[in-house]
Amino acid sequence: MAMLYWINGYKAGRTERTGMKRVSSAQAYLLALVLIGLTGMLFLEPWIVRVALLLIVVICGYTAFKLQESSVREKQHQELREQEELAQRNLIQVINRLRHDWMNDTQILFGYIQLKKFDNLQPYMEKIKMTMQQESNLSKLGIPSLIAYLLLFRVQSKSLELEVALDEEINLGQLPLRSGLIERLVRQTVECVQAHAATSDDESGKLSLEFELQEDGLLLDFVYQGPYRRDQLENAVKEMLRSHAHSSSLENSDWQEEEAVITVRLPFLT
C-alpha cells in the first residue's frame, strides 16, 4: 500500500512538472510572436498590416500574461500541497512515538502482573499518571506552533533528548510579551545546545526546559546534561541573547564539565 501511494505521488508530481514545462514553452512562443509583431510594426508601411500586427501583439501579450499568472498560482498550490504533506508526515511521526511509548508501558505492566510483582504496579502507575499530566500541561501552553515544535523535536532528535518539565498549567499565549518571542528563544537555545553538544552516535545528551512564571516576567530555565563544547556553547548563547537584548536577558548561567545551566529572563511589557 505504501509503495502504491509513493507511485501515485510520483506520477502526480511528474504530471505537474510536465504541465509547467508546457506552460513555459507556450509562453516562450507567445513572447516570440510579440517580438516579431513589434519588429514588423517598425518596418512595414501599410497601416492595415500595422493594425493586424498590433492586434497580434496585444492578444499574444495578454495570453502570455495569463499563462504566467496561472503558472504562479499553480506553483503556490504545489507549495501548499507540499507543506500539508510535510505536516501530515510530522503528525504521523508524533502519533507513532506516542503509540510506541504506550505499548512499552503496557508491556511493562503486563510483565509485572505475569510475574506477580504487584508491589511494582502502583509506583509505575504513578509514573504513567505523572507523564500524562505533563503531556496535558504541554498541550495547554497556548502557543500551537511552540507545542508542535517541542513534540516533533522529541520525536525526530537522536542526539539530544528534550524534556519539558510542567508541574502545572501555564498559558504562555496570554502573557504580555512580544509575539513569537518565547518560541524564537526556545528554538534558538535548543538549536545552540544541539549544535555544540559533543555526543557520539551511540549516546545522547539530555536537555530539560522549565517555564517559571514570576510577577514581572517569565524565566526559561534550560539544564543540559552530557558532554559539550563549553566555550563554543557559551559564546553562541551570549551572541544569541545579544540579538534579543531589547526583550530578554541572561538571568543565570553555569558551565560545568558535563552540565550547563542557562536561565533566560523575558520581562513583561509595560
Residue pairs with C-beta under 8 A, 6 or more apart in sequence:
16 74
16 78
19 74
20 71
20 74
20 75
23 67
23 70
23 71
23 74
24 71
26 67
27 64
27 67
27 68
27 71
30 60
30 61
30 63
30 64
30 67
31 60
31 64
33 56
33 57
33 60
34 56
34 57
34 60
34 61
34 64
37 53
37 54
37 56
37 57
37 60
38 53
38 57
40 49
40 50
40 53
41 50
41 53
41 54
41 57
44 50
44 53
90 148
90 152
93 152
93 155
93 156
94 151
94 152
94 155
96 155
97 154
97 155
105 124
105 128
108 124
109 121
109 124
109 125
112 118
112 120
112 121
112 124
113 121
134 164
134 165
134 166
137 166
137 167
137 168
137 169
137 170
138 147
138 150
138 151
138 164
138 166
139 147
140 169
140 170
140 171
141 147
141 166
141 170
141 171
141 172
141 173
141 211
142 170
142 171
142 172
142 173
142 174
143 172
143 173
143 182
143 183
145 183
146 172
146 182
146 183
146 186
149 183
149 186
149 187
150 162
150 164
150 186
150 209
153 162
153 190
154 161
154 162
157 194
158 204
159 194
159 197
159 199
159 204
159 205
160 190
160 193
160 194
160 197
160 199
160 204
160 205
160 206
160 207
161 204
161 205
161 206
161 207
162 190
162 207
162 208
162 209
163 206
163 207
163 208
163 209
164 208
164 209
164 210
165 208
165 209
165 210
166 210
166 211
170 211
170 213
172 182
172 211
172 218
175 182
175 213
175 218
175 268
176 268
176 269
177 218
177 247
177 266
177 268
177 269
178 247
178 269
181 244
181 247
181 248
181 266
182 218
182 220
182 266
184 244
185 220
185 244
185 248
185 264
185 266
186 209
186 220
188 240
189 220
189 222
189 237
189 240
189 262
189 264
190 207
190 209
190 222
192 233
192 236
192 237
192 240
193 205
193 207
193 222
193 224
193 228
193 233
193 260
195 236
196 228
196 229
196 232
196 233
196 236
197 205
197 224
197 226
197 227
197 228
197 229
198 226
198 227
198 228
198 229
199 205
199 226
199 227
203 226
204 226
205 224
205 225
205 226
205 227
205 228
206 224
206 225
206 226
207 222
207 223
207 224
207 225
208 222
208 223
208 225
209 220
209 221
209 222
210 220
210 221
210 223
211 218
211 219
211 220
211 221
212 218
212 219
212 221
213 219
216 267
216 268
217 265
217 266
217 267
217 268
218 265
218 266
218 268
219 251
219 263
219 264
219 265
219 266
220 263
220 264
220 266
221 261
221 262
221 263
222 260
222 261
222 262
222 263
222 264
223 259
223 260
223 261
223 262
224 259
224 260
224 261
224 262
225 258
225 259
226 258
227 258
228 258
228 260
230 255
230 260
233 255
233 260
234 253
234 255
237 250
237 253
237 262
238 250
241 248
241 249
241 250
241 264
247 266
247 267
248 264
248 265
248 266
248 267
249 264
249 265
249 267
250 262
250 263
250 264
250 265
251 263
251 264
251 265
252 261
252 262
252 263
253 260
253 261
253 262
253 263
254 260
254 261
255 261
